[in-house]
Amino acid sequence: KAGVTQTPRYLIKTRGQQVTLSCSPISGHRSVSWYQQTPGQGLQFLFEYFSETQRNKGNFPGRFSGRQFSNSRSEMNVSTLELGDSALYLCASSLEGTPGQFFGPGTRLTVL
Amino acid sequence: GDSVTQMEGPVTLSEEAFLTINCTYTATGYPSLFWYVQYPGEGLQLLLKATKADDKGSNKGFEATYRKETTSFHLEKGSVQVSDSAVYFCALSDLMGAQKLVFGQGTRLTINP
């Protein structure tokens, strides 16, 4: 089975712009979660989608949003980018009822 | 809320040394526990997991036992290799809610030949 894929792998944006990141889960996985990884804050949960519905949300401002499509693919959007949004954004998928998530390689976002 | 605390790094060992990375957790329910590993420039890989008290997770020579009485899930390996150099994350998941992992801060491990 193919693993979790994320596109693009690298992005450079300027402050005030918006960005959309994409994630394709492992086939058959309907839960997709997003995490932000920074040297200072570590790994922090952004949100989780299951069957096109946001099921859980972390403590991030409303500039961070996401959605999930009927094929379980997910996108996350960050509007009005700030320097502090520079991070590795990781997507993970999982099988409902089975402990453990499987991560993609991440999208490295740099905000200048 | 739930939290995970790992031993501070970085940790530097010689090849074939014994490895222990400590991990303790705080959770209101009965979480599942995980160890993930991250190699440079990559995402996280699930190394092992345990879903209930006294379960032992194992993979690639690594082991960890779910100790409810001490709320711990320490990672061990009997003989490390240079290829084990990476950052290791302990994490928990409370499946009473959604699929959400709470991570420790990570421990950077370097193995010298």
Chai-1 contact restraints between the chains, C-beta under 6 A:
chainA,res_idxA,chainB,res_idxB,connection_type,confidence,min_distance_angstrom,max_distance_angstrom,comment,restraint_id
A,S31,B,Q99,contact,1.0,0.0,6.0,A-B,restraint_1
A,S33,B,Q99,contact,1.0,0.0,6.0,A-B,restraint_2
A,G42,B,Q105,contact,1.0,0.0,6.0,A-B,restraint_3
A,L43,B,F103,contact,1.0,0.0,6.0,A-B,restraint_4
A,F45,B,K100,contact,1.0,0.0,6.0,A-B,restraint_5
A,E48,B,A98,contact,1.0,0.0,6.0,A-B,restraint_6
A,E48,B,Q99,contact,1.0,0.0,6.0,A-B,restraint_7
A,E48,B,K100,contact,1.0,0.0,6.0,A-B,restraint_8
A,R55,B,A98,contact,1.0,0.0,6.0,A-B,restraint_9
A,N56,B,A98,contact,1.0,0.0,6.0,A-B,restraint_10
A,N56,B,K100,contact,1.0,0.0,6.0,A-B,restraint_11
A,L90,B,G43,contact,1.0,0.0,6.0,A-B,restraint_12
A,S94,B,Q99,contact,1.0,0.0,6.0,A-B,restraint_13
A,P99,B,S32,contact,1.0,0.0,6.0,A-B,restraint_14
A,P99,B,K49,contact,1.0,0.0,6.0,A-B,restraint_15
A,P99,B,T51,contact,1.0,0.0,6.0,A-B,restraint_16
A,P99,B,S93,contact,1.0,0.0,6.0,A-B,restraint_17
A,G100,B,L46,contact,1.0,0.0,6.0,A-B,restraint_18
A,G100,B,K49,contact,1.0,0.0,6.0,A-B,restraint_19
A,F103,B,G43,contact,1.0,0.0,6.0,A-B,restraint_20
A,F103,B,L44,contact,1.0,0.0,6.0,A-B,restraint_21
A,G104,B,G43,contact,1.0,0.0,6.0,A-B,restraint_22
A,P105,B,E42,contact,1.0,0.0,6.0,A-B,restraint_23
A,P105,B,G43,contact,1.0,0.0,6.0,A-B,restraint_24
A,G106,B,G43,contact,1.0,0.0,6.0,A-B,restraint_25
